Amino acid sequence: MNQHNNSHNKRRNVKVASPFSTSHIDPPVFSRRVFLISGVLSSAMLLSGSAAWAKDPEGRAKVGFIYPDSGEMEQEAKSLIAGFDLFFDKDGPCPVDVFKKPFQANSDEIGETLEKWINDGNVRFIVLFADVESSEKAVKTCAAAKTILFIANRSVKLVSGEICNTNVFRVSANNYVLSEPLAPWAIQNCGTKVFITGDNNREGNERSDFFAFGFERAGGAFADRVMSDGSAESVQSVLTSIANSETDFVFACFEGQSAENFLKAFSAQDPKHRKTVIGPETLTSFDLKSSANREMILNVPTLTNVLNPESLKSKIVHLYGAMPLSVTRASEGHNLGQIIDNLAKEQFLQTKDFDTLIKYVADSKFNGLRGAFKFDKNHDAVVESWVTAWESRSGGVSQKVLASLGPSVSLDFGCGKVGYPNNRHDSTSSGSEGVWEENGN
């Protein structure tokens, strides 16, 4: 039972400062209420609790977020933090102090912050948004620490769980889980021959690789694969290639502006020549404020791990007054909040038995915004998947569930590069190339 159940903190419906717009200053830790009065947003050390908790710090956990100070990953990190904060926006005690530290690209700040938080700050839980190489270095830095590290990088080239480092977890679904489960459904509902396209970057290529892997394993064949830089000219070239191919349907792994560009050009085609298009949820997750954008996404099947994303968006907008870039990232943060809240209820946050703490996190099972959640033996997230499509409703769109696919479990990649299940963390070794070559950036 939570030892702090008698300390109530009325947090509901309190408008908090948005994490989506920050200044890069480094003031002392202070309470949310003081924060509201000051009107100054810290991007380095922000206490996400109440003044009441500051008087009773026992049992509180320090949770640190490290992320780039610019770019899309910064916004994704802030989406996750928003979901994390949203979980604790309720009546009752908040068991965490949150520290946020942006870093500049190609700097040594990640390692320096990790060392400081591990050695001086006693931060028990750290969430890292960084590229694969920086994430691997962080895993090694935390290997002997009494700290649990949550990696937010989705690349399957990074597997850092139980058989590598027991104190490392990935609360984010990896790129395999975000695409491969759609392949068997596509065989049954879209056809046996696919044209694959998407963003020519690491995310787009990995997800396309694993959709292709699942599709071929399920008995499908390929008409062609043409990746794109997302520009209007490149998208038109892709559409020409699709028109000239003999394909049953298209798997399009775009996101953001390139997804909008692709669907705009795709929907402008003559309906007689238009193929069915499917993809990961990023294909239809761009801004839907305009009626034209809402029209483009109608009846496009996508794989999702979050049901009713518009409801989650509205809750975060109500809390912060701003829209998160990524609803999926926000749901990951919400799950992370559940994990730490469950630890607090079982009085494990301050346990000196670190092995017991790790085991409790590894054995976590609960129902959340991504359905039934747990970790696999490599400490990768196992979440439920659905195939959904948007349909018209009065004044907007609503999500229709086409199929429930159940839990989506990643392949057992082992440690290191994909396809090398040896029990060592050696993915930076020369000559250790993965089964799927990396295309793009």
N, C-alpha and C positions, 0 to 999 in steps of 0.2 A: 504493500500500500504506500502511496506517495507520502513521504514524511512531511510534506509542506501543504497538505490539503487544507490546513487552517489559515494559510496566508493567501487570501484572495486578492486578485488584481483585476479590476474591471477594465478590460481592454477592448471589448467589443465596440465597433462603430467609432473607434478613435482614428481620425485621419492622421496617418504618419507620413513622414517625409519620404518622397519617392527615391528608390535606389537607382532610377533610370537617369538621373541628372545629378552628378556629383562634382564637387571641387576636390582638388588633390591637396588637402591639408591634413595635418596629423595632430588633432587636439587630444586631450585626455578622454578616457572613456566616460560617457555620461548617459543618463537615463533617457528613455523615449520622451517622457514628459518635459524634461529640461530641454531636450532636443527641439521639441515643438515650440517652446517659448523662444529659444535662441534663433530659430529659423536658419541655422547653419548646418549643412549636411557634410558629415565626415565620410570620406571614402577610405579611411585607414582604420579607425577604431570606433565602431558604433555599437553601443550597448543596446540590444534588442529586447530589453526587459523593462521593468518598472522601477520607480524610486523605492517602492516597498522592498523589492528584492535586494537593493543595494545595502539595506540594513541587515539582511540575512543571507550572506553569500554562501553559506554552507550548502553543499549539494548541487550548486550551480556548475554547469560545464562551460568551458571556453570553446567556442567553435570559430575557427578561422577560415576565411575565404580568400584565396589568392587567385588573381585573374588579370588579364591584360588591361591596360588603361585606355585602350581604344579599339575600334573595330567590332565586328560582329560577335566575337567571343566575349567581349566585355558586356554586350547587351544580353547575350545568353546567360552569362553568369548572374547578371542582375535579375533576370527572369527567374532563375533558380532561387536566388536570395529572396525574391518577392514571394515565391511559393512557400519557402521555409518560414518566412515571417507571417504569412497568412495562416499557416497552421497554428501558430501560437497567438493569433488574434482572437482570443476567446476568454470567457470568464475563467478565473483560476490562475494558478501560478505558472510562470514562465521559467523553465529551469536552465536557461542559457544566457551567456554573454556572447555577443557576436562581434568579431573583429574582421575588418575588411581591408585588404592590402592590394591595390593595383600595382602592376609592375610594367616597366617599359619593355618592348620587344627587344630580343637579343641582348638581354642584360643578365647580370648575376644576382638580381634581386630575389629571385625565387629561392635559391639556395640560402641566401642570407636571411630571408624571412623565416624559412623553415628552421634553420639553426637557432634563431632567436626565440621563436615560439616554442620549440622543443626544449631548449636548454634554460631559457629565462622566463618565458611567459607561461609555461606549463599548459599550453593549449592542447586539450585532449583529443579534439577532432579537427582535422584540416581538410578542406575541400579545395582541390586544385583544378583550375582551367588552364591548360597549356598544351603545346604541341607534344607529339609522341616522345621526342628526344628529351625535352625538359621534364616530361612526366616520368620517364624512365630514371632520370637522375634523382627525381624526388623520391621515387620508390626506394632507391638505394640509400638515400639520406635518412629515410624514416625506418630502414630495416631493423635497426636495433633500438628504436625509440619506443617509449611507452605512449605512443600516439597512434590513433587510427587515421589513416589517410584515405579519403574518398577521391578517386580520379574521375574527372568529368569528361575526359577525352573518349570519344566513341570508337576510335579506330581498333579493329580487330588485331592490328599489329602489336597492340599493347595488352598483354594478359598478365595480371599482377596479383593473382589471388592466392589461395591456400597453398598450392604447391610451389609458389614463388616466395611470397612474403605474407605471412598470416595476418598482418595488421593492415593490409591494403584491400579496399573494396571499390567496386564501381556501381554507384547507384543509378547511373545512366545506362539505358539499354544500348548495347553496342550496335554497330552497323549491320551485323548479321541479323539480329533480332528485328531491326527496323526495316528489313526488306525481304529476306528469304521466306518467311511464312506466307507471303502473298503468292508465291509461285504455284503451290499445289492448287490453291483456289482458282488461279488464272487458268490452269489446265482444264479445270472442270467447267468454267464459266465464260472464258474468252476465246479459247482456241489453243491449238498445239504449236503454232508458229508465231514467234514474237520478234518485233523490231525493238531494240534497246537504245535509248538515248538518255542524256542527262548532262549535268554540269561536269566539265572536264577538270575536276579537282579531286582531292583525296576522298572526301565524303561521297561525292557522286559516283566515283569509280568503284569504291568499295561496296556501296549498296547495290550498284548495278552488277558487280561481280557475283555477289551472293544471291541476288535474284536469279541470275543466269545459272549459277550452281544448282539452286533448288529446282529451277524450271527444267534443266536437262536431266536432273536426277528423277524428276517426276514423269519423264518421257517426252518432253517438249523439244523443239528444234528452233533454230535462229535464222531469221531472214537477213539481218544485218545488225551492226552496232555502230552508231555514229555519235560521239560525244560532242558537246557544244561549249563555246565560251559564253553563251547566253545573250549575245548581241543579236539585233534584229536580222542582220545578214546571215549569221551563223544558224539561227533558228530557221530561216527560210531554206537554207541548204539542207537542214535535217528534214524538213517537210517534203522537199523534193525527193530526197532519198527514200522516204517512207512511201511516197506515191509511186516510185519506180520499183518498189520491192513487192514481193508476194508474201504479205504478212496478214495474220488474222487480227492482230492488235498491237498496241504500242505500250511498252513500259517506259515511262518518262520520269527520270530521277532528278528533277529540278527543284530549286527552292528560291524564295525571295523574288527579286526582280526578274531573274531568268525564268522562273516558273510563270510569272505573270506574262512575260513576253511570249513564252511558248504557247500558253493557252489562248492568248489573244490572237496569235497567228493561226493556231489550230482551229479555233472556233470560227474564224473568218473564211475557212475553206468551204467549198461547195459541199453541202451535207451528203450528196451522193458519193463523194470520194473520201469522206471522213471515216477514219478507223476508230474503233474503241480505244481509249487511252486510259491507263491505270498508272498508279505510282505509290510511293510512300506519302505520308500525310503532308510532307512539305510541299507537294505539288499543288495543294489547294489551301495553303495556310497563309497566303499573303493578305494584304489589307482588303476587307470586304465592304468598306464604307460605300463605294460607288455601286450603283445597280448594274453597271456593265461588268464589273468584276464578279458580282454575285451570279450573274447570268453565265459567265464563263465556266464556273466550277460546278454547275449543276450536273448531277448524274455521272460524275467522274469518280469511279471507285478508288479508294485509297486505303492503305494499311495504317491503322492508328492504334496507339496504346492508351488514348485518353478519350473517354466518352463525355459528351456534353462540354466541349471546350469553351463554348460561348459563356456558359455559366461561370467557369473558372476565370475567364477574362473579366467578366463584369464584377466579380468579387475583388479582384486585384485592382481594377480601376476604382472601385468604391473605396478601397483601402489607401491607395496611393495617388489617385487622380491621374494615372498614366497607364498606358497599355503595354503589357510585356511583349517583347519581340517573339518569344517562344513559349507557347502554352505547354509544350512537352517538357521544357526545362523547368517551368513553374511546377509541374506535377512531380518532377524529380525532387525539387526542393521540399515539396509538401511531404513526400515519402520520407525524406531525410529527417524532417521534423518529427514524423511519427516514430521513427527508429529511436531518436534521442529522447522523445517523450516517454516511450515505453521503458527505456533504460532508467529514466527518472522514477517512474512508478515502481519499478522493481528495486530501486535504491542501488543501482549499479554505476551511477555516474562517477562516484568518487572511490570506487573499490580499489584497493591496492593490489588485488589479484588481477593482473592485466590479461592473463590467459582466459580467465572467466569472462571478462568484458568482451574479448574478441569472440569467444564462443557464443555469447549471447547475441552479438550483432550478426554473426554468421548464421545463427539459427532463427533469425527474425522472420516471422510470417504474419501478415496482416492484410486486410482489405483496405485499399486506398483509392486515389484518383486514377491509378492505372490498374485497377482490379486487384486480384490476388497477387501479392508481392512476396518474393523470397530471393535468396542468393543461391547460385549453384556452387559446386565444390571449388570453382576457381574464383569465387566471390564476385561473379558477374551477376547483374540484375536479371531475374526471371520475372517477366510481366505478362499480362494477358494481351492478346491482340484481337482486333476486330477489323472487318472490312466494312467501311462506311461510305456513304455518298451524301452530298448536300442536295436537298430538294426545296422547292419554293414554298414559302408560307407568307402570310400577310405581313408585308413590311420587311421581309428579309428572307433568311434561309434557315432550315433546320436539318439536323443530322439524322440520317436514316441508317440503321444497322442492316447490312446485307448478309453478314455472316459473323458468327463468333468462332474464333480459331483456337481459343483456350490459351494456356501458357505457352510462351515462345521461349525455348531453351536454346542457347548457343551451342555450336559444336564444341567439343572438348579440344581446344587449341593447345592446351598445355602452356608452358612458359616460352616467352620469346616470340620469334617470328611465326606467322601462320604456317601450319603444317609441320612444325618442329615440336612435338610433344615431350621433349626431354625435360627433366625436372631441374631446370636451371634458368636463371634470368639472364640471358646472353643475347638479346636481340640486337645488340649493337656490334656483334662479332662480324668481322669481314667475311664475305662469302656466304652469309646465312640469308639467302633470299627466300621469301615466302612462296607459297604455292601460287598465289595470285600476284602477278607483278603490279606494282603501283604505276598507274598512268596519271598524267597530269601533275598538279602541284603537290 
